[in-house]
Amino acid sequence: MNILVVAHYQNDSSPTAIFIHDQVKAYAALGHRVRVIVPIALGKSGFFKRERFHSAVAMIDGVEHFFVRHLSLSHYGADGFNTRRAIAAIARQYDRLFADFIPDIIHAHTLGFDSDIGTWLKSRLRIPLVVTTHGSDTSVSYEKGQLDWLLEKSDSADHVVAVSSALAKKLASCGTKTRVSVILNGFCVQAFPAAKEKVPCSVVQAGHLIKQKRVDTTICAFAQIRRAHPSAYLTVIGQGKEMESLMRLCADKGVSDCVHFTGQLPNEKVLAQMACAQFFCMPSVREGFGIVYLEAMASSCITIGTEGEGIADLIEHGKNGFLVPPESPEAIVQVIEWCLVHPQAADAIAQRGKQDAMVLTWEANAKKYINLFEELCQ
């Protein structure tokens, strides 16, 4: 099968986004030919750091990538200008893109910019379009009451995949007639370091330091834990605009000496931190299905996620992890204290979490998508 993927560049050291790149590699490993169109703004630093103004073609990890430069007004052009210019740039390279590649299906990532490009390509190529919604593309519009926008974007696709049932329910509320199914994200099982002994009462959170991730809630909970357990230690992995305010919060809570901000780390170092941590905590909101939870569970961390969010498709509270309200440090404290009082039961929960997470490989994820693609192409 020839699969055409549309995914904009997200500046995380991969050609598109790490989770998309891992998925397309899985398609290729299963024997399918994959070509990825990566729209990227003129002048923006991209995967090829030295080339900011010209389109480029590259074979990366067995997958063909076309980086198409287009005029962009950043967020000022988000109402349609950026999309129109991206489509115009792709149109200029249309013959080059498809001279030696006849796709069977289009897979666009996120509702909006990428799905609009996918819709245009669908009209030209006359093949099915599948759109995956990953989180904020649906959740933000849903919270703003923009159901007409969600309806328009989802109805333009032949099938929409949500990465969690929570997202699928939000999308269904717009009344779309397009079939919506749930396929959970995968993760790279092969990347994990050898198991290490856990540091008692150590907590880690990893992700962008933005309000959505609720790192402040984790810090407030940790401050309470620290008072009862002087050896407790929190590691915060990531970079973002909340960094300074979070460091001030640590100072206000008197825990600056036992909270370590690592900044952005490559994935292998994130996994190394998780290998040593007893707890992983991320009470994030508007989280489609955070792959970082899978990595934490696979690292045998006692994993604390957010109730009502995407990870609730995997975590069963008190069985293979824990779910807490997003604004409740007290709930996090209760979970950690219970685990410290019941170490054997807590370890059993962590091991069940590892077993359940290890099933969600990118290969398994890709096979589900391929089954869907073949069904649509019949």
C-alpha positions as a Markdown table, in Angstrom:
| # | Residue | x | y | z |
|---|---|---|---|---|
| 1 | Met | 0.0 | 0.0 | 0.0 |
| 2 | Asn | 1.2 | 3.5 | -0.8 |
| 3 | Ile | 0.4 | 5.9 | 2.1 |
| 4 | Leu | 0.6 | 9.7 | 1.8 |
| 5 | Val | 1.0 | 11.4 | 5.2 |
| 6 | Val | 0.5 | 15.1 | 5.8 |
| 7 | Ala | 2.1 | 16.4 | 9.0 |
| 8 | His | 3.5 | 19.8 | 9.8 |
| 9 | Tyr | 6.9 | 20.3 | 11.4 |
| 10 | Gln | 6.8 | 20.5 | 15.2 |
| 11 | Asn | 10.4 | 21.3 | 16.1 |
| 12 | Asp | 11.1 | 18.3 | 18.4 |
| 13 | Ser | 14.3 | 17.0 | 16.6 |
| 14 | Ser | 12.3 | 14.7 | 14.3 |
| 15 | Pro | 11.2 | 15.4 | 10.7 |
| 16 | Thr | 7.6 | 16.1 | 11.8 |
| 17 | Ala | 6.8 | 15.1 | 15.4 |
| 18 | Ile | 8.4 | 12.2 | 17.2 |
| 19 | Phe | 5.2 | 10.2 | 17.5 |
| 20 | Ile | 4.3 | 10.7 | 13.9 |
| 21 | His | 7.8 | 9.7 | 12.7 |
| 22 | Asp | 7.7 | 6.6 | 14.9 |
| 23 | Gln | 4.3 | 5.7 | 13.4 |
| 24 | Val | 5.4 | 6.2 | 9.7 |
| 25 | Lys | 8.5 | 4.1 | 10.4 |
| 26 | Ala | 6.2 | 1.3 | 11.6 |
| 27 | Tyr | 4.2 | 1.6 | 8.3 |
| 28 | Ala | 7.4 | 1.2 | 6.4 |
| 29 | Ala | 8.6 | -1.7 | 8.5 |
| 30 | Leu | 5.4 | -3.5 | 7.7 |
| 31 | Gly | 6.3 | -3.3 | 4.0 |
| 32 | His | 4.3 | -0.2 | 2.9 |
| 33 | Arg | 5.7 | 2.7 | 0.9 |
| 34 | Val | 5.2 | 6.0 | 2.8 |
| 35 | Arg | 5.7 | 9.5 | 1.5 |
| 36 | Val | 5.3 | 12.4 | 4.0 |
| 37 | Ile | 4.5 | 15.9 | 3.0 |
| 38 | Val | 5.8 | 18.3 | 5.7 |
| 39 | Pro | 4.6 | 21.9 | 5.2 |
| 40 | Ile | 7.0 | 24.3 | 6.9 |
| 41 | Ala | 7.0 | 28.1 | 7.0 |
| 42 | Leu | 9.6 | 30.0 | 5.0 |
| 43 | Gly | 12.4 | 31.1 | 7.3 |
| 44 | Lys | 11.5 | 28.7 | 10.1 |
| 45 | Ser | 14.3 | 26.6 | 11.4 |
| 46 | Gly | 13.5 | 23.0 | 10.5 |
| 47 | Phe | 14.9 | 19.5 | 10.4 |
| 48 | Phe | 17.6 | 20.7 | 8.0 |
| 49 | Lys | 18.9 | 23.6 | 10.2 |
| 50 | Arg | 20.8 | 25.3 | 7.4 |
| 51 | Glu | 18.0 | 25.4 | 4.9 |
| 52 | Arg | 15.3 | 27.8 | 5.8 |
| 53 | Phe | 13.9 | 29.1 | 2.4 |
| 54 | His | 13.9 | 26.2 | 0.0 |
| 55 | Ser | 11.9 | 23.0 | -0.2 |
| 56 | Ala | 13.8 | 19.7 | 0.3 |
| 57 | Val | 13.5 | 16.0 | -0.3 |
| 58 | Ala | 15.0 | 13.4 | 1.9 |
| 59 | Met | 14.8 | 9.7 | 2.7 |
| 60 | Ile | 14.8 | 9.5 | 6.5 |
| 61 | Asp | 14.7 | 6.1 | 8.3 |
| 62 | Gly | 13.3 | 4.5 | 5.2 |
| 63 | Val | 10.5 | 7.0 | 4.7 |
| 64 | Glu | 10.4 | 9.6 | 1.9 |
| 65 | His | 9.9 | 13.2 | 3.2 |
| 66 | Phe | 9.0 | 16.3 | 1.1 |
| 67 | Phe | 9.6 | 19.5 | 3.1 |
| 68 | Val | 7.5 | 22.1 | 1.4 |
| 69 | Arg | 8.2 | 25.7 | 2.3 |
| 70 | His | 5.3 | 28.2 | 2.3 |
| 71 | Leu | 4.6 | 31.7 | 3.2 |
| 72 | Ser | 3.2 | 32.1 | 6.8 |
| 73 | Leu | 2.1 | 34.9 | 9.0 |
| 74 | Ser | 2.5 | 32.7 | 12.2 |
| 75 | His | -0.6 | 32.9 | 14.3 |
| 76 | Tyr | -1.8 | 35.9 | 12.4 |
| 77 | Gly | -2.4 | 33.7 | 9.4 |
| 78 | Ala | -4.1 | 30.9 | 11.3 |
| 79 | Asp | -7.6 | 31.9 | 10.0 |
| 80 | Gly | -6.8 | 30.5 | 6.6 |
| 81 | Phe | -3.9 | 32.5 | 5.0 |
| 82 | Asn | -1.2 | 30.0 | 6.1 |
| 83 | Thr | -3.3 | 27.0 | 4.9 |
| 84 | Arg | -3.9 | 28.6 | 1.5 |
| 85 | Arg | -0.2 | 29.4 | 1.0 |
| 86 | Ala | 0.8 | 25.9 | 2.0 |
| 87 | Ile | -1.7 | 24.4 | -0.5 |
| 88 | Ala | -0.4 | 26.8 | -3.2 |
| 89 | Ala | 3.2 | 25.7 | -2.4 |
| 90 | Ile | 2.2 | 22.0 | -2.7 |
| 91 | Ala | 0.3 | 22.7 | -5.9 |
| 92 | Arg | 3.5 | 24.1 | -7.5 |
| 93 | Gln | 5.3 | 20.9 | -6.6 |
| 94 | Tyr | 2.4 | 18.6 | -7.4 |
| 95 | Asp | 4.0 | 16.9 | -10.5 |
| 96 | Arg | 7.2 | 16.3 | -8.6 |
| 97 | Leu | 5.4 | 14.9 | -5.6 |
| 98 | Phe | 3.4 | 12.4 | -7.5 |
| 99 | Ala | 5.4 | 11.6 | -10.6 |
| 100 | Asp | 6.6 | 8.3 | -9.2 |
| 101 | Phe | 4.2 | 7.8 | -6.4 |
| 102 | Ile | 0.5 | 7.0 | -6.7 |
| 103 | Pro | -1.0 | 7.0 | -3.2 |
| 104 | Asp | -3.8 | 4.7 | -2.1 |
| 105 | Ile | -4.8 | 6.8 | 0.9 |
| 106 | Ile | -4.1 | 10.1 | 2.7 |
| 107 | His | -3.4 | 10.2 | 6.4 |
| 108 | Ala | -3.4 | 13.7 | 7.8 |
| 109 | His | -2.5 | 14.5 | 11.4 |
| 110 | Thr | -4.7 | 17.0 | 13.4 |
| 111 | Leu | -7.9 | 18.7 | 12.5 |
| 112 | Gly | -7.3 | 22.1 | 10.9 |
| 113 | Phe | -4.2 | 23.0 | 9.0 |
| 114 | Asp | -3.1 | 19.5 | 8.1 |
| 115 | Ser | -6.6 | 18.1 | 7.5 |
| 116 | Asp | -7.4 | 21.1 | 5.2 |
| 117 | Ile | -4.4 | 20.2 | 3.1 |
| 118 | Gly | -5.5 | 16.6 | 3.2 |
| 119 | Thr | -8.9 | 17.6 | 2.0 |
| 120 | Trp | -7.4 | 19.5 | -1.0 |
| 121 | Leu | -5.2 | 16.5 | -1.9 |
| 122 | Lys | -8.3 | 14.2 | -1.6 |
| 123 | Ser | -10.1 | 16.4 | -4.2 |
| 124 | Arg | -7.2 | 16.1 | -6.6 |
| 125 | Leu | -6.2 | 12.5 | -6.0 |
| 126 | Arg | -9.7 | 11.2 | -5.4 |
| 127 | Ile | -8.7 | 8.8 | -2.7 |
| 128 | Pro | -9.9 | 8.4 | 0.9 |
| 129 | Leu | -8.7 | 10.7 | 3.6 |
| 130 | Val | -8.2 | 9.6 | 7.2 |
| 131 | Val | -7.6 | 12.4 | 9.8 |
| 132 | Thr | -6.2 | 11.7 | 13.3 |
| 133 | Thr | -7.1 | 14.1 | 16.1 |
| 134 | His | -4.4 | 14.1 | 18.8 |
| 135 | Gly | -5.8 | 16.4 | 21.5 |
| 136 | Ser | -5.8 | 20.2 | 21.5 |
| 137 | Asp | -7.1 | 20.3 | 17.9 |
| 138 | Thr | -10.4 | 18.9 | 19.2 |
| 139 | Ser | -10.3 | 19.9 | 22.9 |
| 140 | Val | -9.6 | 23.6 | 22.5 |
| 141 | Ser | -12.3 | 24.0 | 19.9 |
| 142 | Tyr | -14.7 | 21.9 | 22.0 |
| 143 | Glu | -14.1 | 24.1 | 25.1 |
| 144 | Lys | -14.6 | 27.3 | 23.0 |
| 145 | Gly | -18.0 | 25.9 | 21.8 |
| 146 | Gln | -16.7 | 25.8 | 18.2 |
| 147 | Leu | -18.7 | 22.8 | 17.3 |
| 148 | Asp | -19.4 | 24.1 | 13.7 |
| 149 | Trp | -15.7 | 24.2 | 13.1 |
| 150 | Leu | -15.3 | 20.6 | 14.4 |
| 151 | Leu | -18.2 | 19.5 | 12.2 |
| 152 | Glu | -16.7 | 21.1 | 9.1 |
| 153 | Lys | -13.3 | 19.6 | 9.6 |
| 154 | Ser | -14.4 | 16.1 | 10.5 |
| 155 | Asp | -17.1 | 15.9 | 7.8 |
| 156 | Ser | -14.4 | 16.6 | 5.2 |
| 157 | Ala | -12.7 | 13.3 | 6.0 |
| 158 | Asp | -13.7 | 9.8 | 5.2 |
| 159 | His | -12.8 | 8.6 | 8.6 |
| 160 | Val | -11.5 | 10.3 | 11.8 |
| 161 | Val | -9.3 | 8.5 | 14.3 |
| 162 | Ala | -9.2 | 9.8 | 17.9 |
| 163 | Val | -6.3 | 8.8 | 20.1 |
| 164 | Ser | -8.6 | 8.3 | 23.1 |
| 165 | Ser | -12.3 | 7.8 | 23.8 |
| 166 | Ala | -12.4 | 11.1 | 25.6 |
| 167 | Leu | -11.5 | 12.9 | 22.4 |
| 168 | Ala | -13.9 | 10.8 | 20.4 |
| 169 | Lys | -16.8 | 11.8 | 22.7 |
| 170 | Lys | -16.0 | 15.4 | 22.3 |
| 171 | Leu | -15.8 | 15.1 | 18.5 |
| 172 | Ala | -19.1 | 13.1 | 18.4 |
| 173 | Ser | -20.8 | 16.0 | 20.2 |
| 174 | Cys | -20.5 | 18.2 | 17.0 |
| 175 | Gly | -22.8 | 15.8 | 15.2 |
| 176 | Thr | -20.4 | 14.6 | 12.5 |
| 177 | Lys | -21.7 | 11.9 | 10.1 |
| 178 | Thr | -18.1 | 10.8 | 9.6 |
| 179 | Arg | -17.2 | 7.6 | 11.4 |
| 180 | Val | -15.0 | 8.2 | 14.4 |
| 181 | Ser | -12.9 | 5.3 | 15.9 |
| 182 | Val | -10.4 | 5.1 | 18.7 |
| 183 | Ile | -6.8 | 3.9 | 18.2 |
| 184 | Leu | -4.5 | 4.4 | 21.1 |
| 185 | Asn | -1.0 | 5.8 | 20.5 |
| 186 | Gly | 2.0 | 3.5 | 20.7 |
| 187 | Phe | 5.5 | 3.9 | 21.9 |
| 188 | Cys | 9.0 | 2.7 | 21.1 |
| 189 | Val | 9.6 | -0.4 | 23.3 |
| 190 | Gln | 13.1 | -0.9 | 21.9 |
| 191 | Ala | 14.4 | 2.4 | 23.4 |
| 192 | Phe | 14.3 | 1.4 | 27.0 |
| 193 | Pro | 17.4 | 1.1 | 29.2 |
| 194 | Ala | 18.0 | -1.8 | 31.5 |
| 195 | Ala | 15.9 | -1.8 | 34.6 |
| 196 | Lys | 17.4 | 0.0 | 37.6 |
| 197 | Glu | 16.7 | 0.1 | 41.3 |
| 198 | Lys | 14.1 | 2.7 | 42.1 |
| 199 | Val | 15.1 | 5.6 | 44.3 |
| 200 | Pro | 12.5 | 5.7 | 47.2 |
| 201 | Cys | 10.1 | 8.6 | 47.2 |
| 202 | Ser | 11.4 | 10.0 | 43.9 |
| 203 | Val | 9.0 | 11.7 | 41.6 |
| 204 | Val | 9.4 | 12.7 | 38.0 |
| 205 | Gln | 7.2 | 14.7 | 35.6 |
| 206 | Ala | 8.2 | 15.2 | 31.9 |
| 207 | Gly | 6.6 | 17.4 | 29.2 |
| 208 | His | 6.4 | 20.9 | 28.0 |
| 209 | Leu | 6.3 | 23.4 | 30.9 |
| 210 | Ile | 3.0 | 24.9 | 30.0 |
| 211 | Lys | -0.1 | 25.5 | 32.0 |
| 212 | Gln | -1.9 | 22.6 | 30.4 |
| 213 | Lys | 0.5 | 20.1 | 32.0 |
| 214 | Arg | -0.3 | 21.3 | 35.6 |
| 215 | Val | 3.3 | 21.1 | 36.8 |
| 216 | Asp | 2.3 | 23.5 | 39.5 |
| 217 | Thr | -0.2 | 21.0 | 40.9 |
| 218 | Thr | 2.6 | 18.4 | 41.1 |
| 219 | Ile | 4.9 | 20.8 | 42.9 |
| 220 | Cys | 2.3 | 21.7 | 45.4 |
| 221 | Ala | 1.7 | 18.0 | 46.1 |
| 222 | Phe | 5.4 | 17.4 | 46.3 |
| 223 | Ala | 5.8 | 20.2 | 48.9 |
| 224 | Gln | 3.4 | 18.3 | 51.2 |
| 225 | Ile | 5.1 | 15.0 | 50.6 |
| 226 | Arg | 8.5 | 16.5 | 51.3 |
| 227 | Arg | 7.4 | 17.7 | 54.8 |
| 228 | Ala | 6.6 | 14.2 | 55.8 |
| 229 | His | 9.5 | 12.5 | 53.9 |
| 230 | Pro | 12.7 | 14.6 | 53.9 |
| 231 | Ser | 14.4 | 12.4 | 51.4 |
| 232 | Ala | 11.7 | 13.0 | 48.7 |
| 233 | Tyr | 13.0 | 14.3 | 45.4 |
| 234 | Leu | 11.2 | 15.8 | 42.4 |
| 235 | Thr | 12.7 | 15.9 | 38.9 |
| 236 | Val | 10.9 | 18.2 | 36.3 |
| 237 | Ile | 11.9 | 17.4 | 32.7 |
| 238 | Gly | 11.1 | 19.9 | 29.9 |
| 239 | Gln | 11.3 | 23.5 | 28.7 |
| 240 | Gly | 8.6 | 26.1 | 28.4 |
| 241 | Lys | 7.2 | 29.5 | 29.3 |
| 242 | Glu | 6.1 | 28.3 | 32.8 |
| 243 | Met | 9.7 | 27.6 | 33.8 |
| 244 | Glu | 10.4 | 30.8 | 35.8 |
| 245 | Ser | 7.0 | 30.8 | 37.5 |
| 246 | Leu | 7.4 | 27.2 | 38.5 |
| 247 | Met | 10.9 | 27.9 | 40.0 |
| 248 | Arg | 9.4 | 30.7 | 42.0 |
| 249 | Leu | 6.7 | 28.4 | 43.2 |
| 250 | Cys | 9.3 | 26.0 | 44.4 |
| 251 | Ala | 11.0 | 28.8 | 46.3 |
| 252 | Asp | 7.7 | 29.9 | 47.8 |
| 253 | Lys | 7.0 | 26.3 | 49.0 |
| 254 | Gly | 10.6 | 25.9 | 50.3 |
| 255 | Val | 11.5 | 23.0 | 48.0 |
| 256 | Ser | 14.0 | 24.6 | 45.6 |
| 257 | Asp | 16.7 | 22.4 | 47.0 |
| 258 | Cys | 14.9 | 19.1 | 46.2 |
| 259 | Val | 13.3 | 20.0 | 42.9 |
| 260 | His | 15.6 | 19.6 | 39.9 |
| 261 | Phe | 14.6 | 21.3 | 36.6 |
| 262 | Thr | 16.6 | 19.5 | 33.9 |
| 263 | Gly | 15.4 | 21.5 | 30.9 |
| 264 | Gln | 14.8 | 19.7 | 27.6 |
| 265 | Leu | 16.4 | 16.2 | 27.4 |
| 266 | Pro | 16.7 | 13.7 | 24.5 |
| 267 | Asn | 14.3 | 10.8 | 24.9 |
| 268 | Glu | 17.0 | 8.3 | 26.0 |
| 269 | Lys | 17.8 | 10.6 | 29.0 |
| 270 | Val | 14.2 | 11.0 | 29.9 |
| 271 | Leu | 13.8 | 7.2 | 30.0 |
| 272 | Ala | 17.0 | 7.0 | 32.1 |
| 273 | Gln | 15.4 | 9.4 | 34.6 |
| 274 | Met | 12.2 | 7.3 | 34.6 |
| 275 | Ala | 14.1 | 4.1 | 35.2 |
| 276 | Cys | 15.2 | 5.4 | 38.6 |
| 277 | Ala | 12.0 | 7.2 | 39.6 |
| 278 | Gln | 9.5 | 5.5 | 41.9 |
| 279 | Phe | 6.6 | 7.7 | 40.8 |
| 280 | Phe | 5.6 | 9.5 | 37.6 |
| 281 | Cys | 3.0 | 12.2 | 38.0 |
| 282 | Met | 1.4 | 14.4 | 35.3 |
| 283 | Pro | -2.1 | 15.7 | 36.1 |
| 284 | Ser | -2.3 | 17.2 | 32.6 |
| 285 | Val | -5.5 | 18.5 | 30.9 |
| 286 | Arg | -6.5 | 18.5 | 27.2 |
| 287 | Glu | -4.2 | 15.5 | 26.8 |
| 288 | Gly | -5.3 | 13.3 | 23.9 |
| 289 | Phe | -3.3 | 10.2 | 25.0 |
| 290 | Gly | 0.1 | 11.2 | 26.3 |
| 291 | Ile | 2.8 | 8.8 | 25.2 |
| 292 | Val | 4.9 | 9.9 | 28.1 |
| 293 | Tyr | 2.5 | 7.9 | 30.4 |
| 294 | Leu | 3.2 | 4.8 | 28.4 |
| 295 | Glu | 6.9 | 5.4 | 28.8 |
| 296 | Ala | 6.5 | 5.9 | 32.5 |
| 297 | Met | 4.4 | 2.7 | 33.0 |
| 298 | Ala | 6.9 | 0.7 | 30.9 |
| 299 | Ser | 9.6 | 2.0 | 33.2 |
| 300 | Ser | 7.8 | 0.5 | 36.1 |
| 301 | Cys | 7.0 | 3.9 | 37.6 |
| 302 | Ile | 3.9 | 4.1 | 39.7 |
| 303 | Thr | 2.0 | 6.3 | 37.2 |
| 304 | Ile | -0.4 | 9.1 | 38.2 |
| 305 | Gly | -2.5 | 10.5 | 35.4 |
| 306 | Thr | -5.6 | 12.7 | 35.1 |
| 307 | Glu | -9.1 | 11.3 | 35.5 |
| 308 | Gly | -11.4 | 12.0 | 32.5 |
| 309 | Glu | -8.5 | 12.5 | 30.1 |
| 310 | Gly | -7.2 | 10.2 | 27.4 |
| 311 | Ile | -5.0 | 8.1 | 29.6 |
| 312 | Ala | -8.1 | 6.9 | 31.4 |
| 313 | Asp | -8.4 | 4.5 | 28.4 |
| 314 | Leu | -5.4 | 2.6 | 29.8 |
| 315 | Ile | -5.0 | 3.4 | 33.5 |
| 316 | Glu | -7.5 | 1.8 | 35.8 |
| 317 | His | -7.3 | 3.5 | 39.2 |
| 318 | Gly | -5.7 | 1.4 | 41.8 |
| 319 | Lys | -5.1 | -1.5 | 39.4 |
| 320 | Asn | -2.3 | -0.5 | 37.0 |
| 321 | Gly | -1.9 | 3.2 | 38.0 |
| 322 | Phe | -3.8 | 6.0 | 39.5 |
| 323 | Leu | -6.1 | 8.8 | 38.2 |
| 324 | Val | -6.6 | 12.1 | 40.0 |
| 325 | Pro | -8.5 | 15.4 | 39.4 |
| 326 | Pro | -6.3 | 17.9 | 37.6 |
| 327 | Glu | -6.4 | 20.6 | 40.2 |
| 328 | Ser | -6.0 | 18.5 | 43.4 |
| 329 | Pro | -2.6 | 18.3 | 45.0 |
| 330 | Glu | -4.3 | 16.6 | 47.9 |
| 331 | Ala | -5.3 | 13.6 | 45.7 |
| 332 | Ile | -1.7 | 13.2 | 44.5 |
| 333 | Val | -0.5 | 13.3 | 48.1 |
| 334 | Gln | -3.1 | 10.6 | 49.1 |
| 335 | Val | -1.9 | 8.3 | 46.3 |
| 336 | Ile | 1.8 | 8.7 | 47.1 |
| 337 | Glu | 1.2 | 8.3 | 50.8 |
| 338 | Trp | -0.9 | 5.1 | 50.2 |
| 339 | Cys | 1.9 | 3.7 | 48.0 |
| 340 | Leu | 4.6 | 4.4 | 50.6 |
| 341 | Val | 2.5 | 2.7 | 53.3 |
| 342 | His | 1.7 | -0.3 | 51.1 |
| 343 | Pro | 4.9 | -0.9 | 49.1 |
| 344 | Gln | 4.1 | -4.5 | 48.0 |
| 345 | Ala | 0.7 | -3.5 | 46.6 |
| 346 | Ala | 2.1 | -0.4 | 45.0 |
| 347 | Asp | 4.8 | -2.4 | 43.3 |
| 348 | Ala | 2.2 | -4.9 | 42.0 |
| 349 | Ile | 0.3 | -2.0 | 40.5 |
| 350 | Ala | 3.5 | -0.7 | 38.8 |
| 351 | Gln | 4.2 | -4.1 | 37.3 |
| 352 | Arg | 0.6 | -4.5 | 36.0 |
| 353 | Gly | 1.0 | -1.0 | 34.5 |
| 354 | Lys | 4.2 | -2.1 | 32.7 |
| 355 | Gln | 2.5 | -5.2 | 31.3 |
| 356 | Asp | -0.5 | -3.3 | 30.0 |
| 357 | Ala | 1.7 | -0.5 | 28.5 |
| 358 | Met | 4.1 | -3.0 | 26.7 |
| 359 | Val | 1.2 | -4.1 | 24.5 |
| 360 | Leu | 0.9 | -0.6 | 22.9 |
| 361 | Thr | 3.8 | -0.8 | 20.4 |
| 362 | Trp | 4.0 | 1.3 | 17.3 |
| 363 | Glu | 3.8 | -1.9 | 15.3 |
| 364 | Ala | 0.5 | -2.8 | 16.9 |
| 365 | Asn | -0.8 | 0.8 | 16.3 |
| 366 | Ala | 0.3 | 0.7 | 12.6 |
| 367 | Lys | -1.4 | -2.6 | 12.0 |
| 368 | Lys | -4.7 | -1.2 | 13.2 |
| 369 | Tyr | -4.3 | 1.8 | 10.9 |
| 370 | Ile | -3.4 | -0.4 | 8.0 |
| 371 | Asn | -6.6 | -2.5 | 8.5 |
| 372 | Leu | -8.6 | 0.7 | 8.5 |
| 373 | Phe | -6.8 | 2.0 | 5.3 |
| 374 | Glu | -7.5 | -1.3 | 3.5 |
| 375 | Glu | -11.1 | -1.2 | 4.5 |
| 376 | Leu | -11.5 | 2.3 | 3.1 |
| 377 | Cys | -9.8 | 1.4 | -0.1 |
| 378 | Gln | -12.0 | -1.5 | -0.9 |
